[in-house]
């Protein structure tokens, strides 16, 4: 699907203007949006706009890393949105010319829809020009990162409080799941941060008064990057803490079993010694031998238990 809007010199909005009329002298700037175009529609990227073949190729071969390329008088951007459910990156491409922007995306993009609607509904935004429209798209893409990051922070708070009294194994599973989500977000946000840094520092694009808006987006991406790094550090600390706690519990169990085994070792030796049933064992003929051995075994067991207790092995 292809749609377009154009701003005339007298600040009127035209919808779905034919490509030939977009180059008319009455057109101040225009925006053409390609949404999952057919093969015939995609030919306009080369046939009408004459975009560079490498840029057109990048539009169809997903998933490119966020970047900015310069082709003569056209600047090509690869940007990433985020799927709120899966946190997977969704590519949005944009061509920025002297008086136009062309967006290309193979999936439904609510960020594009929001920017498109705002341009149509708010007259003062249309008067800002195509550079401001490009800013709106970038700003919407970055704004959609925040809910996902905040949601992960809420999940970390729930794990830290552990109101449901879940086991360490379940908590560890949640932590590793959150670390995987943070890695997905980091793969999107950090390259986008680098892209915005290039945009605000390039001499190839005349941002002029719009520079402050793109700088604001870069600030948001810096904040998001810091939040992700902080959350990754928190998950690492929680993981190490749970591993240490689990190790301590295991050591306590092993210590208890060791004490029990140590106490029964001499008792097992005595029982085994007098269970050999040799004919010439004088103790077997004693009338009170059985009771004497029981007293000795009980004394040894109680004495070892008291000694281990004094040493603090049961604390």
C-alpha positions in Angstrom: 0.0 0.0 0.0 1.2 3.5 -0.9 -0.2 6.7 0.5 1.0 10.3 0.4 0.4 13.7 1.8 1.7 17.0 0.5 1.9 20.5 1.9 1.3 23.3 -0.6 2.9 26.7 -0.5 -0.3 28.1 0.9 -0.2 25.5 3.7 -2.9 23.3 2.5 -2.8 19.5 2.8 -3.3 17.3 -0.2 -3.9 13.5 0.1 -2.7 10.7 -2.1 -1.3 13.0 -4.7 0.0 11.3 -7.9 3.8 11.0 -8.0 4.0 13.3 -11.0 2.3 16.1 -9.2 4.5 15.9 -6.1 7.3 17.6 -8.1 5.0 20.6 -8.9 6.1 24.1 -8.0 3.1 24.5 -5.6 4.4 21.6 -3.4 6.4 22.8 -0.4 7.1 19.3 1.0 5.6 15.9 0.9 5.6 12.5 2.6 5.1 9.1 0.9 4.6 6.0 3.0 5.2 2.5 1.6 3.5 -0.1 3.8 4.3 -3.7 2.7 4.2 -2.7 -1.0 3.7 -5.1 -3.8 6.4 -5.7 -6.3 4.8 -3.2 -8.7 4.5 -0.6 -6.0 8.1 -1.2 -4.9 9.4 -0.3 -8.3 8.5 3.3 -7.7 11.5 3.5 -5.3 13.8 3.1 -8.2 11.6 4.2 -11.2 10.2 7.5 -9.7 12.5 8.4 -6.8 15.7 7.0 -8.2 17.0 5.9 -4.9 20.3 4.1 -4.7 20.1 0.3 -5.3 21.9 -0.4 -2.1 19.4 1.5 -0.1 16.5 -0.2 -1.8 18.1 -3.6 -1.2 18.4 -2.7 2.6 14.7 -2.1 2.7 13.9 -5.6 1.7 16.6 -7.6 3.4 15.7 -7.6 7.1 17.0 -7.0 9.7 19.5 -4.3 9.1 21.4 -2.6 12.0 20.2 1.0 12.6 22.3 3.2 10.5 22.5 6.4 8.3 23.8 6.4 4.8 24.3 9.4 2.5 23.5 9.1 -1.2 24.1 12.4 -3.0 21.1 14.6 -2.0 19.2 11.8 -0.2 19.9 10.5 3.3 18.8 6.9 4.1 17.9 5.8 7.6 17.4 2.3 9.0 15.5 2.6 12.3 14.1 0.0 14.7 10.8 -0.1 16.6 10.0 -2.7 19.2 7.2 -5.2 19.3 5.6 -4.7 22.7 4.8 -8.4 23.1 8.0 -10.1 21.9 10.4 -7.2 22.2 11.7 -8.1 18.8 13.0 -5.3 16.6 10.9 -4.1 13.7 12.6 -2.2 11.0 11.4 1.1 9.7 13.3 2.7 6.8 13.3 6.4 5.8 14.6 8.4 2.9 15.1 12.1 3.7 15.5 14.5 0.8 15.6 18.2 0.3 11.8 18.6 0.6 10.4 15.1 1.2 10.5 12.0 3.3 9.7 8.5 2.1 9.1 5.8 4.7 9.2 2.1 4.1 8.0 -0.7 6.4 6.9 -4.2 5.8 4.8 -4.5 9.1 2.1 -2.4 10.7 3.8 0.5 12.4 1.8 2.4 15.0 4.6 4.9 15.3 4.2 5.9 11.6 0.4 6.0 12.1 0.7 8.3 15.0 3.1 10.7 13.3 0.9 10.6 10.1 -2.2 11.5 12.2 -0.5 14.3 14.1 0.7 15.9 10.8 -2.8 15.8 9.4 -4.6 17.0 12.5 -2.2 19.7 13.8 -1.6 22.6 11.4 1.5 24.0 13.3 3.2 20.6 12.9 2.7 20.7 9.1 4.2 24.1 8.9 7.4 22.8 10.5 8.4 21.0 7.4 9.6 17.5 6.5 12.5 17.5 8.9 10.1 17.9 11.8 8.0 15.0 10.4 11.1 12.9 10.4 11.7 13.9 14.0 8.1 12.8 14.9 8.8 9.4 13.5 12.0 8.9 15.4 10.5 10.3 18.6 7.6 7.9 18.4 9.9 5.0 17.8 12.0 5.8 20.9 9.0 6.6 23.1 7.8 3.1 22.5 10.9 1.7 24.2 10.1 3.2 27.6 7.0 1.0 28.4 9.0 -2.2 27.8 11.9 -1.0 30.0 9.5 0.1 32.8 7.7 -3.3 32.6 11.0 -5.1 33.1 11.8 -2.9 36.1 8.5 -3.8 37.6 9.2 -7.5 37.1 12.6 -7.0 38.9 10.8 -5.4 41.8 8.4 -8.3 42.1 11.3 -10.8 42.1 13.2 -8.8 44.7 10.2 -8.6 47.0 9.1 -12.2 46.2 5.7 -11.8 47.7 4.6 -15.1 46.3 7.4 -16.9 48.2 8.6 -18.7 45.0 11.5 -21.1 45.2 15.0 -20.1 44.2 14.7 -22.3 41.1 11.7 -20.4 39.9 13.2 -17.0 40.7 16.4 -17.9 38.8 14.3 -18.9 35.8 12.6 -15.5 35.9 15.9 -13.7 36.2 17.4 -15.4 33.2 14.2 -14.6 31.2 14.6 -11.0 32.2 18.2 -10.9 31.2 17.2 -12.3 27.8 14.7 -9.5 27.4 17.2 -6.9 28.4 19.6 -8.2 25.8 17.0 -7.9 23.1 16.3 -4.3 24.1 20.0 -3.5 24.3 20.5 -4.7 20.7 17.9 -2.2 19.6 18.5 0.8 21.8 22.3 1.0 21.7 22.5 1.1 17.9 19.7 3.6 17.8 21.6 5.8 20.3 24.6 5.6 18.0 22.5 6.6 15.1 21.1 9.7 16.8 24.6 10.7 17.8 25.6 10.6 14.1 22.5 12.6 13.1 23.1 15.4 15.6 26.8 15.6 14.7 26.6 15.3 10.9 27.2 18.2 8.6 25.4 16.5 5.7 21.9 17.3 7.1 20.8 20.9 7.8 18.7 20.4 11.0 18.9 24.1 12.0 16.3 24.8 14.6 15.2 21.2 14.7 18.6 20.1 16.1 17.3 20.6 19.6 14.5 18.0 19.0 16.9 15.4 17.7 19.2 16.1 20.7 16.3 15.4 23.0 15.7 12.0 21.4 19.4 11.2 21.9 19.0 12.2 25.6 16.1 9.7 25.9 18.2 7.0 24.3 21.1 7.7 26.7 18.6 7.4 29.6 17.3 4.1 28.2 20.8 2.7 27.8 21.6 3.6 31.4 18.4 2.0 32.6 19.2 -1.2 30.7 22.7 -1.4 32.0 21.5 -0.7 35.5 18.9 -3.5 35.2 21.4 -5.9 33.8 23.7 -5.2 36.8 20.8 -5.7 39.1 19.9 -9.1 37.6 23.6 -10.1 37.8 23.7 -9.2 41.5 20.4 -11.0 42.1 21.7 -14.0 40.2 24.9 -14.1 42.2 23.0 -13.7 45.5 20.6 -16.5 44.7 23.6 -18.7 43.6 25.4 -17.9 46.9 22.3 -18.6 48.9 21.7 -21.9 47.2 25.4 -22.8 47.8 25.1 -21.9 51.4 22.0 -24.1 51.8 23.7 -26.9 50.1 26.8 -26.6 52.3 24.5 -26.6 55.4 22.8 -29.8 54.2 26.1 -31.4 53.4 27.5 -30.4 56.8 24.5 -31.9 58.6 24.8 -35.2 56.7 28.6 -35.3 57.4 28.0 -34.9 61.1 25.4 -37.7 61.1 27.7 -40.0 59.0 30.6 -39.2 61.4 28.6 -40.1 64.5 27.5 -43.4 63.0 31.0 -44.4 61.8 32.3 -45.7 65.1 28.9 -47.3 65.9 28.9 -49.0 62.5 32.5 -50.2 63.2 31.5 -51.8 66.6 28.4 -53.4 65.1 30.4 -54.8 62.2 33.1 -56.0 64.5 30.8 -58.1 66.7 28.8 -59.2 63.8 31.6 -61.4 62.3 30.5 -64.4 64.5 34.0 -65.9 64.9 34.0 -68.8 67.4 36.9 -67.4 69.5 35.5 -64.0 70.4 35.4 -63.9 74.3 33.1 -60.9 74.4 30.3 -62.9 72.7 30.2 -65.2 75.8 29.6 -62.5 78.3 26.3 -62.6 80.0 25.8 -58.8 79.9 27.8 -58.1 76.8 24.9 -57.0 74.6 23.8 -54.3 77.1 27.4 -53.2 77.7 27.9 -52.7 73.9 24.6 -50.7 73.7 25.7 -48.4 76.5 29.1 -47.9 74.9 27.6 -47.2 71.5 25.1 -44.7 73.1 27.9 -43.0 75.0 30.0 -42.7 71.9 27.1 -41.3 69.9 26.0 -38.8 72.6 29.6 -37.7 73.2 30.3 -37.0 69.5 26.9 -35.2 69.2 27.8 -33.0 72.2 31.2 -32.3 70.8 29.9 -31.3 67.4 27.2 -29.1 69.1 29.9 -27.4 71.2 31.9 -26.7 68.0 28.8 -25.0 66.5 28.2 -27.4 63.6 24.5 -27.5 64.3 24.0 -23.7 64.3 
